[in-house]
Amino acid sequence: MYDAIVVGARCAGASTALLLARQGHRVLVVDRSSFPSDVISTHFLWPHGMSYLNRWGLLDQVTAVTPTHTSVDIVNDGIRLTGSVPTDLLREHFRDLHGDDSGVVGNYASVRRRVLDEILVEAAAKAGAEVRTNSTVRELIVEDGRVVGVRGRAADGQVFEERARIVIGADGRNSFVARALKLPKYDERPRCTFAYWSYWSGFDLGSGQIHRRGRLGCAAVPTNFGQNMVLVWGPSEWSREFRADVPGNYQRALDFVSPELGETVRTRGTREERIYGTLDQSAFLRPLHGPGWALVGDAESAKDQCTAIGMTHAFRDAELVSAALDRWLTGETSIDESMAAYEGRRRSQNAAAYYDYVCTFAEMRPYRHDELQLFVALRGNQEETDRFIATHADVAPVSEFFQASNLFLLNDAAKESSADYPVFDDFAATSRMYQQNLFA
Protein backbone atom coordinates (compact mmCIF):
# COMPACT_ATOMS: atom_id res chain seq x y z
CA MET A 1 0.00 0.00 0.00
CA TYR A 2 1.48 3.28 -1.14
CA ASP A 3 0.68 6.69 0.21
CA ALA A 4 0.55 8.04 -3.35
CA ILE A 5 0.72 6.68 -6.87
CA VAL A 6 1.74 9.27 -9.46
CA VAL A 7 0.79 8.54 -13.06
CA GLY A 8 3.31 10.32 -15.30
CA ALA A 9 6.98 10.90 -14.52
CA ARG A 10 7.85 14.05 -16.42
CA CYS A 11 7.96 17.63 -15.09
CA ALA A 12 4.80 17.55 -12.97
CA GLY A 13 4.88 13.89 -12.00
CA ALA A 14 8.55 13.33 -11.19
CA SER A 15 8.61 16.58 -9.20
CA THR A 16 5.52 15.61 -7.21
CA ALA A 17 6.96 12.15 -6.50
CA LEU A 18 10.30 13.67 -5.50
CA LEU A 19 8.75 16.09 -3.01
CA LEU A 20 6.37 13.56 -1.46
CA ALA A 21 9.18 11.02 -1.09
CA ARG A 22 11.40 13.61 0.57
CA GLN A 23 8.59 14.25 3.04
CA GLY A 24 8.82 10.59 4.02
CA HIS A 25 5.85 9.19 2.13
CA ARG A 26 5.77 5.91 0.22
CA VAL A 27 5.42 6.85 -3.44
CA LEU A 28 5.13 4.92 -6.70
CA VAL A 29 5.54 6.84 -9.97
CA VAL A 30 4.69 5.14 -13.27
CA ASP A 31 5.40 6.29 -16.82
CA ARG A 32 5.01 4.59 -20.18
CA SER A 33 8.24 6.18 -21.46
CA SER A 34 11.88 5.38 -20.79
CA PHE A 35 14.38 8.05 -19.78
CA PRO A 36 16.21 9.97 -21.08
CA SER A 37 13.75 10.85 -23.84
CA ASP A 38 12.22 13.91 -25.44
CA VAL A 39 8.58 14.97 -25.58
CA ILE A 40 6.81 17.78 -27.41
CA SER A 41 7.64 20.86 -25.36
CA THR A 42 8.93 24.42 -25.63
CA HIS A 43 11.20 23.31 -22.73
CA PHE A 44 11.69 26.83 -21.40
CA LEU A 45 12.02 27.69 -17.72
CA TRP A 46 11.33 31.21 -16.50
CA PRO A 47 13.17 32.37 -13.36
CA HIS A 48 10.51 30.98 -11.02
CA GLY A 49 10.91 27.61 -12.76
CA MET A 50 14.66 27.75 -12.17
CA SER A 51 13.97 28.83 -8.58
CA TYR A 52 12.00 25.63 -7.94
CA LEU A 53 14.96 23.58 -9.14
CA ASN A 54 17.17 25.57 -6.79
CA ARG A 55 14.77 25.03 -3.88
CA TRP A 56 14.94 21.30 -4.58
CA GLY A 57 18.74 21.19 -4.86
CA LEU A 58 18.75 20.30 -8.56
CA LEU A 59 19.71 23.59 -10.21
CA ASP A 60 23.45 22.93 -10.36
CA GLN A 61 22.87 19.70 -12.28
CA VAL A 62 20.84 21.59 -14.88
CA THR A 63 23.14 24.60 -15.23
CA ALA A 64 26.21 22.35 -15.54
CA VAL A 65 24.96 21.33 -19.01
CA THR A 66 22.59 24.18 -19.94
CA PRO A 67 23.32 27.84 -20.75
CA THR A 68 21.47 30.36 -18.61
CA HIS A 69 20.77 34.08 -18.89
CA THR A 70 19.12 36.79 -16.80
CA SER A 71 17.76 39.11 -19.50
CA VAL A 72 15.48 38.48 -22.47
CA ASP A 73 14.68 40.52 -25.58
CA ILE A 74 11.01 40.94 -26.48
CA VAL A 75 10.55 42.58 -29.89
CA ASN A 76 7.05 43.55 -31.04
CA ASP A 77 6.82 44.95 -34.57
CA GLY A 78 10.38 46.22 -34.32
CA ILE A 79 9.95 47.75 -30.84
CA ARG A 80 12.61 46.08 -28.70
CA LEU A 81 12.35 45.69 -24.94
CA THR A 82 15.19 44.12 -22.96
CA GLY A 83 14.70 43.20 -19.35
CA SER A 84 14.52 40.59 -16.63
CA VAL A 85 12.18 39.39 -13.91
CA PRO A 86 12.89 41.49 -10.78
CA THR A 87 14.05 39.56 -7.73
CA ASP A 88 11.69 41.42 -5.42
CA LEU A 89 8.69 40.36 -7.51
CA LEU A 90 9.95 36.77 -7.55
CA ARG A 91 10.26 36.76 -3.78
CA GLU A 92 6.78 38.19 -3.37
CA HIS A 93 5.43 35.58 -5.79
CA PHE A 94 6.90 32.69 -3.78
CA ARG A 95 5.75 34.11 -0.45
CA ASP A 96 2.21 34.46 -1.76
CA LEU A 97 2.10 30.93 -3.21
CA HIS A 98 4.24 28.92 -0.82
CA GLY A 99 4.79 31.02 2.29
CA ASP A 100 8.55 31.36 1.83
CA ASP A 101 10.95 32.76 -0.74
CA SER A 102 13.96 30.50 -0.24
CA GLY A 103 16.02 29.56 -3.28
CA VAL A 104 14.91 32.38 -5.57
CA VAL A 105 17.17 32.95 -8.59
CA GLY A 106 16.80 35.36 -11.48
CA ASN A 107 18.05 33.34 -14.44
CA TYR A 108 16.18 31.38 -17.09
CA ALA A 109 17.09 28.50 -19.37
CA SER A 110 15.91 26.35 -22.25
CA VAL A 111 16.44 22.76 -21.07
CA ARG A 112 15.87 19.81 -23.39
CA ARG A 113 13.44 17.35 -21.91
CA ARG A 114 15.84 14.47 -22.43
CA VAL A 115 18.11 16.33 -19.98
CA LEU A 116 15.65 17.75 -17.47
CA ASP A 117 13.24 14.84 -17.12
CA GLU A 118 16.05 12.36 -16.45
CA ILE A 119 17.42 14.61 -13.70
CA LEU A 120 13.97 14.78 -12.10
CA VAL A 121 13.31 11.03 -12.37
CA GLU A 122 16.70 10.18 -10.88
CA ALA A 123 16.14 12.66 -8.05
CA ALA A 124 12.74 11.11 -7.29
CA ALA A 125 14.31 7.65 -7.13
CA LYS A 126 17.14 8.90 -4.94
CA ALA A 127 14.57 10.44 -2.58
CA GLY A 128 12.99 7.02 -2.14
CA ALA A 129 10.19 6.96 -4.70
CA GLU A 130 9.73 3.72 -6.61
CA VAL A 131 10.00 4.54 -10.31
CA ARG A 132 8.58 2.24 -12.98
CA THR A 133 9.28 3.27 -16.55
CA ASN A 134 8.05 1.58 -19.74
CA SER A 135 4.94 0.77 -17.73
CA THR A 136 1.41 1.70 -18.72
CA VAL A 137 -1.53 2.34 -16.39
CA ARG A 138 -4.61 0.90 -18.07
CA GLU A 139 -7.26 1.07 -15.36
CA LEU A 140 -8.11 2.95 -12.20
CA ILE A 141 -9.37 0.84 -9.33
CA VAL A 142 -12.50 2.42 -7.91
CA GLU A 143 -14.28 1.16 -4.81
CA ASP A 144 -17.35 2.79 -3.29
CA GLY A 145 -16.89 5.78 -5.58
CA ARG A 146 -13.27 6.38 -4.53
CA VAL A 147 -10.08 5.78 -6.51
CA VAL A 148 -7.94 3.36 -4.51
CA GLY A 149 -5.29 2.23 -6.98
CA VAL A 150 -4.25 1.35 -10.53
CA ARG A 151 -3.85 -1.63 -12.79
CA GLY A 152 -1.40 -1.73 -15.66
CA ARG A 153 1.26 -3.55 -17.60
CA ALA A 154 4.96 -3.39 -16.74
CA ALA A 155 7.94 -3.27 -19.09
CA ASP A 156 8.27 -7.06 -19.01
CA GLY A 157 4.64 -7.52 -19.98
CA GLN A 158 3.48 -8.52 -16.52
CA VAL A 159 0.16 -7.15 -15.31
CA PHE A 160 0.38 -5.25 -12.02
CA GLU A 161 -2.10 -3.95 -9.49
CA GLU A 162 -1.11 -1.38 -6.87
CA ARG A 163 -3.09 0.51 -4.27
CA ALA A 164 -2.61 3.89 -2.62
CA ARG A 165 -4.30 6.45 -0.43
CA ILE A 166 -4.37 8.81 -3.41
CA VAL A 167 -3.70 8.60 -7.14
CA ILE A 168 -2.24 11.69 -8.82
CA GLY A 169 -2.69 12.27 -12.54
CA ALA A 170 0.39 14.02 -13.90
CA ASP A 171 0.05 12.59 -17.38
CA GLY A 172 -0.41 15.65 -19.57
CA ARG A 173 -3.21 17.30 -21.52
CA ASN A 174 -4.42 13.92 -22.83
CA SER A 175 -4.39 12.50 -19.30
CA PHE A 176 -5.46 8.86 -18.98
CA VAL A 177 -6.45 9.51 -15.37
CA ALA A 178 -8.79 12.33 -16.41
CA ARG A 179 -10.28 10.27 -19.24
CA ALA A 180 -10.78 7.23 -17.03
CA LEU A 181 -12.65 9.40 -14.55
CA LYS A 182 -14.65 10.98 -17.39
CA LEU A 183 -13.73 14.41 -16.10
CA PRO A 184 -15.27 17.32 -17.99
CA LYS A 185 -13.30 20.13 -19.57
CA TYR A 186 -14.48 23.66 -18.93
CA ASP A 187 -13.56 27.23 -19.90
CA GLU A 188 -12.35 25.74 -23.18
CA ARG A 189 -10.56 28.07 -25.58
CA PRO A 190 -10.31 26.47 -29.04
CA ARG A 191 -8.44 29.36 -30.67
CA CYS A 192 -4.74 28.66 -30.31
CA THR A 193 -1.44 28.60 -32.16
CA PHE A 194 0.39 26.11 -34.30
CA ALA A 195 4.10 25.86 -33.51
CA TYR A 196 7.14 24.42 -35.32
CA TRP A 197 10.71 24.33 -34.07
CA SER A 198 14.11 22.79 -34.55
CA TYR A 199 17.66 22.91 -33.22
CA TRP A 200 20.45 24.88 -34.85
CA SER A 201 24.20 25.11 -34.38
CA GLY A 202 26.62 27.57 -35.95
CA PHE A 203 25.66 30.80 -34.20
CA ASP A 204 25.50 32.34 -30.75
CA LEU A 205 22.74 34.88 -30.17
CA GLY A 206 23.54 35.41 -26.51
CA SER A 207 20.34 35.73 -24.51
CA GLY A 208 16.92 34.59 -25.66
CA GLN A 209 14.81 36.50 -28.16
CA ILE A 210 11.01 36.58 -28.54
CA HIS A 211 9.60 38.34 -31.63
CA ARG A 212 6.07 39.19 -32.77
CA ARG A 213 4.96 40.76 -36.04
CA GLY A 214 1.37 40.78 -37.15
CA ARG A 215 -0.12 37.35 -36.49
CA LEU A 216 3.16 35.47 -36.37
CA GLY A 217 5.84 34.97 -33.75
CA CYS A 218 9.29 33.45 -33.46
CA ALA A 219 11.80 32.85 -30.71
CA ALA A 220 15.40 31.72 -30.41
CA VAL A 221 17.09 30.66 -27.21
CA PRO A 222 20.34 28.79 -26.43
CA THR A 223 19.81 25.24 -25.24
CA ASN A 224 21.83 22.10 -24.57
CA PHE A 225 24.52 20.53 -26.77
CA GLY A 226 25.77 23.87 -28.11
CA GLN A 227 22.55 24.42 -30.04
CA ASN A 228 19.77 27.01 -30.29
CA MET A 229 16.09 26.17 -30.18
CA VAL A 230 14.40 28.25 -32.92
CA LEU A 231 10.60 28.32 -32.88
CA VAL A 232 7.94 29.86 -35.12
CA TRP A 233 4.23 30.05 -34.42
CA GLY A 234 1.03 31.55 -35.72
CA PRO A 235 -2.77 31.29 -35.55
CA SER A 236 -4.17 27.78 -35.86
CA GLU A 237 -6.38 28.79 -38.79
CA TRP A 238 -3.20 29.27 -40.88
CA SER A 239 -1.76 25.86 -40.02
CA ARG A 240 -3.07 23.96 -43.05
CA GLU A 241 -1.31 26.29 -45.49
CA PHE A 242 1.86 26.29 -43.36
CA ARG A 243 2.03 22.50 -43.41
CA ALA A 244 2.03 22.45 -47.23
CA ASP A 245 5.74 23.33 -47.11
CA VAL A 246 7.03 23.12 -43.54
CA PRO A 247 10.75 23.81 -44.19
CA GLY A 248 10.03 26.64 -46.61
CA ASN A 249 7.34 28.26 -44.49
CA TYR A 250 9.41 27.88 -41.33
CA GLN A 251 12.11 30.02 -42.94
CA ARG A 252 9.54 32.33 -44.49
CA ALA A 253 8.01 32.99 -41.07
CA LEU A 254 11.43 33.75 -39.58
CA ASP A 255 12.20 36.19 -42.40
CA PHE A 256 8.87 37.95 -41.96
CA VAL A 257 8.86 38.25 -38.18
CA SER A 258 12.58 38.97 -37.68
CA PRO A 259 14.60 39.46 -40.87
CA GLU A 260 17.81 39.56 -38.84
CA LEU A 261 17.12 36.22 -37.14
CA GLY A 262 15.97 34.74 -40.43
CA GLU A 263 19.23 35.78 -42.08
CA THR A 264 21.28 34.33 -39.23
CA VAL A 265 19.53 30.96 -39.44
CA ARG A 266 19.75 30.86 -43.25
CA THR A 267 23.39 31.86 -43.66
CA ARG A 268 25.09 30.63 -40.50
CA GLY A 269 22.89 27.92 -39.08
CA THR A 270 23.12 24.14 -39.40
CA ARG A 271 19.93 22.32 -38.55
CA GLU A 272 20.81 19.39 -36.28
CA GLU A 273 17.40 17.68 -36.08
CA ARG A 274 14.15 17.50 -38.00
CA ILE A 275 11.54 20.23 -37.66
CA TYR A 276 9.04 19.32 -34.96
CA GLY A 277 5.49 20.64 -34.79
CA THR A 278 2.28 20.69 -32.83
CA LEU A 279 -1.24 21.81 -33.75
CA ASP A 280 -3.52 20.90 -30.84
CA GLN A 281 -2.93 23.57 -28.23
CA SER A 282 -6.48 24.52 -27.35
CA ALA A 283 -6.77 25.50 -23.70
CA PHE A 284 -9.05 24.03 -21.06
CA LEU A 285 -9.42 23.44 -17.34
CA ARG A 286 -10.42 20.25 -15.57
CA PRO A 287 -11.52 19.61 -11.98
CA LEU A 288 -8.48 19.52 -9.69
CA HIS A 289 -9.39 16.74 -7.29
CA GLY A 290 -12.02 14.27 -6.14
CA PRO A 291 -12.41 11.12 -4.03
CA GLY A 292 -8.99 9.47 -4.04
CA TRP A 293 -7.49 11.47 -6.90
CA ALA A 294 -5.87 14.78 -7.82
CA LEU A 295 -4.49 16.30 -11.03
CA VAL A 296 -1.37 18.41 -11.60
CA GLY A 297 0.25 20.16 -14.56
CA ASP A 298 -1.29 20.03 -18.03
CA ALA A 299 -3.66 17.29 -16.88
CA GLU A 300 -5.65 19.90 -14.97
CA SER A 301 -4.88 23.09 -16.90
CA ALA A 302 -3.65 22.98 -20.47
CA LYS A 303 -2.61 26.23 -22.13
CA ASP A 304 -1.09 27.34 -25.40
CA GLN A 305 2.69 27.32 -25.75
CA CYS A 306 2.85 31.03 -26.59
CA THR A 307 4.15 32.15 -23.18
CA ALA A 308 6.33 29.03 -22.65
CA ILE A 309 5.04 28.64 -19.10
CA GLY A 310 4.12 24.95 -19.00
CA MET A 311 7.17 23.49 -17.23
CA THR A 312 7.33 26.33 -14.72
CA HIS A 313 3.65 25.80 -13.88
CA ALA A 314 4.22 22.05 -13.57
CA PHE A 315 6.85 22.73 -10.90
CA ARG A 316 4.51 25.14 -9.14
CA ASP A 317 1.73 22.53 -9.09
CA ALA A 318 4.09 19.85 -7.76
CA GLU A 319 5.11 22.00 -4.82
CA LEU A 320 1.53 23.06 -4.08
CA VAL A 321 -0.03 19.61 -4.25
CA SER A 322 2.78 17.86 -2.37
CA ALA A 323 2.55 20.40 0.47
CA ALA A 324 -1.23 19.98 0.63
CA LEU A 325 -1.06 16.17 0.57
CA ASP A 326 1.69 16.08 3.18
CA ARG A 327 -0.56 17.92 5.62
CA TRP A 328 -3.24 15.27 5.05
CA LEU A 329 -0.95 12.24 5.05
CA THR A 330 0.64 13.31 8.35
CA GLY A 331 -2.78 13.85 9.95
CA GLU A 332 -2.51 17.61 10.25
CA THR A 333 -5.66 18.24 8.20
CA SER A 334 -8.43 16.30 6.50
CA ILE A 335 -8.16 15.46 2.81
CA ASP A 336 -10.99 17.90 2.08
CA GLU A 337 -9.20 20.75 3.84
CA SER A 338 -5.91 19.95 2.11
CA MET A 339 -7.42 19.81 -1.35
CA ALA A 340 -9.45 22.95 -0.75
CA ALA A 341 -6.19 24.77 0.05
CA TYR A 342 -4.61 23.41 -3.15
CA GLU A 343 -7.61 24.48 -5.20
CA GLY A 344 -7.67 27.90 -3.57
CA ARG A 345 -4.20 28.65 -4.86
CA ARG A 346 -4.67 27.03 -8.26
CA ARG A 347 -8.03 28.64 -8.99
CA SER A 348 -7.32 32.09 -7.57
CA GLN A 349 -8.32 35.31 -9.31
CA ASN A 350 -4.71 35.86 -10.36
CA ALA A 351 -4.54 32.37 -11.87
CA ALA A 352 -7.79 32.97 -13.76
CA ALA A 353 -6.53 36.31 -15.08
CA TYR A 354 -3.30 34.75 -16.34
CA TYR A 355 -5.17 31.88 -17.99
CA ASP A 356 -7.26 34.47 -19.83
CA TYR A 357 -4.10 36.43 -20.74
CA VAL A 358 -2.48 33.37 -22.33
CA CYS A 359 -5.64 32.38 -24.18
CA THR A 360 -6.09 35.89 -25.57
CA PHE A 361 -2.42 36.06 -26.55
CA ALA A 362 -2.75 32.69 -28.32
CA GLU A 363 -5.34 34.10 -30.72
CA MET A 364 -2.42 35.96 -32.33
CA ARG A 365 -4.39 39.01 -33.27
CA PRO A 366 -2.16 41.84 -34.55
CA TYR A 367 -1.36 44.35 -31.86
CA ARG A 368 -3.59 47.41 -31.80
CA HIS A 369 -2.17 50.91 -32.20
CA ASP A 370 -2.51 51.63 -28.47
CA GLU A 371 -0.84 48.34 -27.54
CA LEU A 372 2.18 49.13 -29.70
CA GLN A 373 2.29 52.63 -28.23
CA LEU A 374 2.52 51.00 -24.79
CA PHE A 375 5.65 49.12 -25.89
CA VAL A 376 7.15 52.40 -27.10
CA ALA A 377 6.28 53.99 -23.75
CA LEU A 378 8.06 51.17 -21.90
CA ARG A 379 11.34 51.91 -23.67
CA GLY A 380 13.43 54.01 -21.34
CA ASN A 381 11.48 52.82 -18.32
CA GLN A 382 13.44 49.78 -17.16
CA GLU A 383 11.47 49.22 -13.96
CA GLU A 384 8.17 48.96 -15.83
CA THR A 385 9.74 46.95 -18.66
CA ASP A 386 10.88 44.41 -16.09
CA ARG A 387 7.42 44.40 -14.52
CA PHE A 388 5.85 43.78 -17.93
CA ILE A 389 8.15 40.79 -18.46
CA ALA A 390 7.28 39.54 -14.97
CA THR A 391 3.58 39.86 -15.85
CA HIS A 392 4.04 37.98 -19.13
CA ALA A 393 5.78 35.21 -17.18
CA ASP A 394 3.07 34.97 -14.48
CA VAL A 395 5.19 36.38 -11.68
CA ALA A 396 3.39 39.71 -11.27
CA PRO A 397 -0.44 39.85 -11.42
CA VAL A 398 -1.91 40.67 -14.83
CA SER A 399 -4.51 42.93 -13.25
CA GLU A 400 -1.90 45.20 -11.68
CA PHE A 401 0.17 45.93 -14.75
CA PHE A 402 -2.74 46.33 -17.17
CA GLN A 403 -4.98 48.43 -14.93
CA ALA A 404 -6.01 51.62 -16.68
CA SER A 405 -4.31 53.98 -14.23
CA ASN A 406 -0.94 52.29 -14.69
CA LEU A 407 -1.20 52.33 -18.49
CA PHE A 408 -2.11 56.03 -18.38
CA LEU A 409 0.94 56.82 -16.26
CA LEU A 410 3.22 54.82 -18.54
CA ASN A 411 2.05 56.59 -21.68
CA ASP A 412 2.22 59.98 -19.96
CA ALA A 413 5.87 59.37 -19.00
CA ALA A 414 6.97 58.04 -22.41
CA LYS A 415 10.44 59.13 -23.48
CA GLU A 416 10.21 58.03 -27.11
CA SER A 417 7.80 58.81 -29.93
CA SER A 418 5.91 56.25 -31.96
CA ALA A 419 6.98 58.22 -35.03
CA ASP A 420 10.39 56.55 -34.69
CA TYR A 421 8.98 53.14 -35.69
CA PRO A 422 7.96 52.19 -39.25
CA VAL A 423 4.95 50.14 -38.12
CA PHE A 424 3.14 53.42 -37.36
CA ASP A 425 3.80 55.01 -40.78
CA ASP A 426 0.61 53.73 -42.42
CA PHE A 427 -0.89 51.74 -39.62
CA ALA A 428 -4.22 51.03 -41.35
CA ALA A 429 -2.52 49.53 -44.41
CA THR A 430 -0.13 47.53 -42.23
CA SER A 431 -3.02 46.15 -40.19
CA ARG A 432 -4.81 45.00 -43.36
CA MET A 433 -1.63 43.33 -44.61
CA TYR A 434 -1.21 41.51 -41.30
CA GLN A 435 -4.60 39.84 -41.74
CA GLN A 436 -3.48 38.11 -44.94
CA ASN A 437 -2.26 34.53 -44.57
CA LEU A 438 1.47 34.66 -45.36
CA PHE A 439 1.45 31.00 -46.42
CA ALA A 440 -1.61 30.99 -48.68
Stockholm file with secondary structure:
# STOCKHOLM 1.0

chainA/1-440         MYDAIVVGARCAGASTALLLARQGHRVLVVDRSSFPSDVISTHFLWPHGMSYLNRWGLLDQVTAVTPTHTSVDIVNDGIRLTGSVPTDLLREHFRDLHGDDSGVVGNYASVRRRVLDEILVEAAAKAGAEVRTNSTVRELIVEDGRVVGVRGRAADGQVFEERARIVIGADGRNSFVARALKLPKYDERPRCTFAYWSYWSGFDLGSGQIHRRGRLGCAAVPTNFGQNMVLVWGPSEWSREFRADVPGNYQRALDFVSPELGETVRTRGTREERIYGTLDQSAFLRPLHGPGWALVGDAESAKDQCTAIGMTHAFRDAELVSAALDRWLTGETSIDESMAAYEGRRRSQNAAAYYDYVCTFAEMRPYRHDELQLFVALRGNQEETDRFIATHADVAPVSEFFQASNLFLLNDAAKESSADYPVFDDFAATSRMYQQNLFA
#=GR chainA/1-440 SS CEEEEEECCSHHHHHHHHHHHHTTCCEEEECSSCSSCCCSCCCEECHHHHHHHHHTTCHHHHHTTSCEESCEEEEETTEEEEECCCHHHHHHHHHHHHSCCTTCCCCEEECCHHHHHHHHHHHHHHHTCEEECSCEEEEEEEETTEEEEEEEECTTSCEEEEEEEEEEECSCTTCHHHHHTTCCCEEEECCCEEEEEEEEESCCCCSEEEEEETTEEEEEEECSTTCEEEEEEEEGGGHHHHHTTHHHHHHHHHHHHCHHHHHHHHHHCEECSCCEEECCCCEEECCCEETTEEECGGGTEECCGGGCCHHHHHHHHHHHHHHHHHHHHTTSSCHHHHHHHHHHHHTSHHHHHHHHHHHHHHTCCCCCHHHHHHHHHHTTCHHHHHHHHHHHTTSSCHHHHTSHHHHHHHHHTCCSCGGGSGGGTTHHHHHHHHTSCTTC
#=GC SS_cons         CEEEEEECCSHHHHHHHHHHHHTTCCEEEECSSCSSCCCSCCCEECHHHHHHHHHTTCHHHHHTTSCEESCEEEEETTEEEEECCCHHHHHHHHHHHHSCCTTCCCCEEECCHHHHHHHHHHHHHHHTCEEECSCEEEEEEEETTEEEEEEEECTTSCEEEEEEEEEEECSCTTCHHHHHTTCCCEEEECCCEEEEEEEEESCCCCSEEEEEETTEEEEEEECSTTCEEEEEEEEGGGHHHHHTTHHHHHHHHHHHHCHHHHHHHHHHCEECSCCEEECCCCEEECCCEETTEEECGGGTEECCGGGCCHHHHHHHHHHHHHHHHHHHHTTSSCHHHHHHHHHHHHTSHHHHHHHHHHHHHHTCCCCCHHHHHHHHHHTTCHHHHHHHHHHHTTSSCHHHHTSHHHHHHHHHTCCSCGGGSGGGTTHHHHHHHHTSCTTC
//
